[in-house]
Amino acid sequence: MASFQDLAEEYAARLRGAFDEQAEINEIATEIGGLIYTSTKNGISKADKLRIVELIEEEFSISNQTGRVGILKEADNRKYLDLVKDLKDLLG
């Protein structure tokens, strides 16, 4: 199974490239909701689902960027952070 960080990076990349971002958020929420632990075959816990969402949020966080590039991307990232909030609501 991919790590939570791997999943978050994949989901963030999908959001960045999505034509219909809201539809992509819905699809990601469904996928996260269906994740299982490989060792037990049980669905992952709510805490782990939220951890993945937090990691997605970190992918879009301005604090992860430095200098002028971070400032220029702030408006774009706000849109994605709003979408991540929608994802939290869907899983929440």
TAZIDA-V521748 format. One record per helix or strand of 2 or more residues. SS is the DSSP state (alpha for helix, beta for strand). FROM is the first residue (numbers start at 1). LEN is the number of residues. If there is no record, write none. Layout:
# TAZIDA-V521748
SS/FROM/LEN
SS/FROM/LEN
This chain:
# TAZIDA-V521748
alpha/4/14
alpha/21/13
alpha/46/15
alpha/62/3
alpha/67/25
